[in-house]
Amino acid sequence: MPKLLVARDDRTDVEISYEDQGTGRPVVLVHGWPLSGRSWEAQVPALVGAGHRVVTYDRRGFGDSSRPWHGYDYDTLAADLHALLEHLDLRDAALVGFSMGGGEVVRYLARYGTERVSRAVLAAAVPPYLLRGDDNPDGGLDEATIAQFEEGVATDRPAFLETFVEGFFTAGDEVVVSDAQRRFAWTLAQAASPRATHACIAAFGRTDFRDDVRALDLPLLVVHGDSDAVVPFEVSGKRTAEMVEGAQLVVVEGGPHGINASHPQEFNRALLDFLGGETTAARAS
């Protein structure tokens, strides 16, 4: 996988690893926490087959990218994404952000605009604002829960991730993917930098994206599972769709948090329909 130098952290070069497949209108897939670009393997063939150029990359600290100690705030992560788009000179691109990656998408658009980007997708994404408080009573996380996440990663990261990944794919009381799929996700998560895994919790848990979301001025698809127990639809996808005029909303019935892996057919149909791939399919709602 090629790598792009995006910054220097103290005495360390910070490089992000990426893959660039296919030709046509570009689609950039931004993965969730605590996974890597490999988590999009059910989407890449469908998008390339529909005539898109598909770029996946590993967020700093994850996958094959560098593991600096600093830089896990959303301004820095959006700057990494910007560097990649500039390096590849992508234009008329679609940004697809899953879970934590949705934060990178909206922060990128708020800071860098739409010169290179024409469409955006937020999938089971953390915006507009997860932290529950007096000014955000509809948030999905409180400080105690964030502290539990941080403590779990700090004290027994493998065990915490095993439990987290199970919840990632749970709808109601049922795990809706195979044991092999769950182990695959755990393997991706386990391979990440412990520092990055810990530091990103504060980023996705406490970052307020409400102004970023309100400023969105491009075609937007919001896709979310109605049984998401990690980033519940009511506190995230539903609110974002209501905040952005003209946003398209697709709710996947029985979908857990990891809908791109648990419900790939429904997810890909919604994505291709919105992106204008060669295959136009009915939206799953």
Disulfide bonds with the S-S distance in Angstrom:
none
